[in-house]
Amino acid sequence: MADQATTSAWKKKLQRGRFRDAEFFAESSDCELGRRIAMHEFPLRDKPFAEDMGRKARQWTLEIYVIGADYMAARDKIITALEEPGSGTLVHPYLGTKQVVVSGARGPSESTSDGGMARFSVTFTEAGENNQPATSINTAAIVGQRSDLAITAIETGFADRFNLSGVAGFVGTAAEGVAGSALELIGDAADMMPTVPTGISSFAGTLLRTGSSLASLIRTPSLFAGQISGMISSLAGLPLRPKAALDSYKSLWGFGSSASGGTTSSYSTPLPVVPRTTPSRIIQADNQAAIVDLVRQTAVVESARTASALTYVQDGDVVSYQEAVGIRDSIIEQIDEELITADDPTYVALTDLRAAVVQDINTRGADLARLNSYTPDVTLPSVVLSHRLYGDATHAEELVGRNNISHPGFIPGGQAIEVVSYA
């Protein structure tokens, strides 16, 4: 009786087989299981290494048949179902519903001795899901790569343009003077950043050593260009707040503004205009322009690199969309300014960098909060206003800092302030 009950129990769980809309009877079922193993056998090593590549796709081989007076219609229905493209639903008699593809099939097998029956041997493979790995473009890394290419083009361009070979003495002296002005401006840019004393001391030491060897260094243009670009690049590592480096770099954008015909920067460090009246004066003017372009082009490239290193999130370096757009626009406007005097390789490199900056900041800054204007009715403490605007007091310091409030206890009423909308 127990054996009959057991037999009855498993038979009750059997289901009528079906693939798509074609029904069948199953005579037997076989399943392929296991793992995908890649065996690695190495020369002069007795033991192989078995690398597990994940679970195998499960396969079920079913021996199925249709039978009856109208078996031919059922047979044709199975053939149509097996040859239909794509995955389909299999009702496995023993295992239930599966989403499968047909990976192999033989049949129909028919004979006069088995009249009224057609047999098939079909291998079904689990269809799985087309879950591709999520991909995203590392836009910041692209900016870094194109910054490197731009620096190489700038240094090469300077070495090709700058010339002190066989020139009059005053031409070399003038070039040293312009180079000295560049070093002084770079030093001022370092001094304006909030940083730790040890960082400034180390930078000042490098600056001093460069200045003392300037007369010999400038006569090897490639070395001079590398030294200048290296010092400008190192400015980004000085500040405690990375965004502070951007303001420092902007102070270099205006270097030699009168000599180069103007700049979009609000900073201005003019140099005397050199009259192009004699061959020596022409060389002097060209050398001065080469140093000016070296400093300014390198500064805007490093500005782009620094912008790519900033975090564009609610609690990061850049917290609002308008702020991100402002950084983007100031950099691309200065790149446009430098394109006017760039040689062909530098022009191409700066243009590529410009596109990368736009893509990077547009991508990473797209979801940032927007800035809005708000006018308090009455004078309130920052914690009260923060609670009124955001539901808690955690934004009090942000309100004070963003609007340059002199005392956190008194945010003036009746005056518009800038607030970040996180909705």
SULJO-V164871 format. One record per backbone hydrogen bond with DSSP energy under -1.0 kcal/mol. CO is the residue of the C=O (numbers start at 0). NH is the residue of the N-H. E is the energy in kcal/mol with one decimal. If there is no record, write none. Layout:
# SULJO-V164871
co,nh,e
CO,NH,E
CO,NH,E
This chain:
# SULJO-V164871
co,nh,e
0,4,-2.2
1,5,-2.4
2,6,-2.5
3,7,-2.4
4,8,-2.0
5,9,-1.9
6,10,-1.9
7,11,-1.5
16,23,-2.3
17,90,-3.5
18,21,-2.3
21,18,-2.6
24,64,-2.5
27,62,-2.3
29,60,-3.3
31,58,-1.4
33,55,-2.3
35,52,-3.4
37,50,-3.0
39,48,-2.6
41,44,-1.5
48,39,-2.8
50,37,-2.9
53,35,-3.7
57,125,-2.4
58,31,-2.9
59,123,-3.2
60,29,-2.1
61,121,-2.4
62,26,-3.7
62,27,-1.1
63,119,-2.7
64,24,-2.8
65,117,-2.0
67,70,-1.7
69,73,-1.3
70,74,-3.1
71,75,-2.4
72,76,-1.8
73,77,-1.9
74,78,-2.2
75,79,-2.3
76,80,-2.1
77,81,-2.6
78,82,-1.7
87,99,-2.8
88,19,-2.4
89,97,-2.5
90,17,-1.3
91,95,-2.1
92,14,-1.6
95,91,-2.9
97,89,-3.2
98,126,-2.7
99,87,-2.8
100,124,-2.8
103,122,-3.5
105,120,-2.7
108,118,-2.1
111,114,-1.1
115,67,-2.0
117,65,-2.0
118,108,-2.6
119,63,-2.3
120,105,-2.4
121,61,-2.9
122,102,-2.1
122,103,-1.2
123,59,-3.0
124,100,-2.5
128,130,-1.8
129,131,-1.2
136,138,-1.8
137,141,-1.6
138,142,-1.9
139,143,-2.0
140,144,-2.4
141,145,-2.6
142,146,-2.1
143,147,-1.9
144,148,-1.9
145,149,-2.1
146,150,-2.6
147,151,-2.1
148,152,-2.1
149,153,-2.6
150,154,-2.7
151,155,-2.3
152,156,-2.6
153,157,-2.4
154,158,-2.3
155,159,-1.8
156,160,-1.7
157,161,-3.0
167,170,-1.1
167,171,-1.2
168,172,-2.2
169,173,-2.4
170,174,-2.0
171,175,-2.3
172,176,-2.0
173,177,-2.2
174,178,-2.6
175,179,-2.5
176,180,-2.0
177,181,-2.0
178,182,-2.3
179,183,-2.3
180,184,-2.3
181,185,-2.3
182,186,-2.3
183,187,-2.2
184,188,-2.1
185,189,-1.7
186,190,-2.1
187,191,-1.4
189,192,-1.3
193,239,-2.6
195,199,-1.5
196,200,-2.6
197,201,-2.2
198,202,-2.1
199,203,-3.1
200,204,-1.9
201,205,-1.8
202,206,-2.5
203,207,-2.5
204,208,-2.3
205,209,-2.3
206,210,-2.3
207,211,-2.2
208,212,-1.3
210,213,-1.1
212,216,-2.8
213,217,-2.6
216,219,-1.8
219,223,-2.3
220,224,-2.8
221,225,-2.1
222,226,-2.3
223,227,-2.6
224,228,-2.6
225,229,-2.0
226,230,-2.1
227,231,-2.4
228,232,-2.4
229,233,-1.9
232,235,-1.3
233,236,-1.2
234,237,-1.6
240,243,-2.0
241,244,-1.6
242,245,-1.1
243,247,-1.5
244,248,-2.5
245,249,-2.0
246,250,-1.0
248,251,-1.7
251,254,-1.6
253,256,-1.5
253,268,-2.4
255,259,-1.7
256,261,-2.8
268,255,-3.2
274,276,-1.5
277,281,-2.4
278,282,-2.0
279,283,-2.4
280,284,-2.9
281,285,-2.6
282,286,-2.7
283,287,-2.3
284,288,-2.4
285,289,-2.1
286,290,-2.1
287,291,-2.5
288,292,-2.7
289,293,-2.2
290,294,-2.3
291,295,-2.6
292,296,-2.8
293,297,-1.8
294,298,-2.3
295,299,-2.1
296,300,-2.0
297,301,-2.5
298,302,-1.7
299,303,-2.0
300,304,-2.2
301,305,-2.5
302,306,-2.6
303,307,-1.7
310,317,-2.6
312,315,-1.7
319,323,-1.9
320,324,-2.6
321,325,-2.2
322,326,-2.1
323,327,-2.5
324,328,-3.0
325,329,-2.1
326,330,-1.9
327,331,-2.5
328,332,-2.2
329,333,-1.6
330,334,-2.4
331,335,-2.3
332,336,-1.6
333,337,-2.1
334,338,-1.8
342,346,-2.9
343,347,-2.3
344,348,-2.2
345,349,-2.9
346,350,-2.3
347,351,-2.3
348,352,-2.1
349,353,-2.6
350,354,-1.9
351,355,-1.9
352,356,-2.5
353,357,-2.1
354,358,-2.3
355,359,-2.6
356,360,-2.5
357,361,-2.3
358,362,-1.9
359,363,-2.8
360,364,-2.1
364,367,-1.3
368,320,-3.2
369,420,-3.4
371,418,-3.0
373,416,-3.1
375,413,-3.6
379,410,-3.0
380,384,-2.3
381,385,-2.5
382,386,-2.0
383,387,-2.2
384,388,-2.4
385,389,-3.1
386,390,-1.6
392,395,-1.4
394,398,-2.2
395,399,-1.9
396,400,-2.7
397,401,-2.7
398,402,-1.4
399,404,-2.2
406,409,-1.9
407,381,-3.4
410,379,-1.8
416,373,-2.5
418,371,-3.2
420,369,-1.2
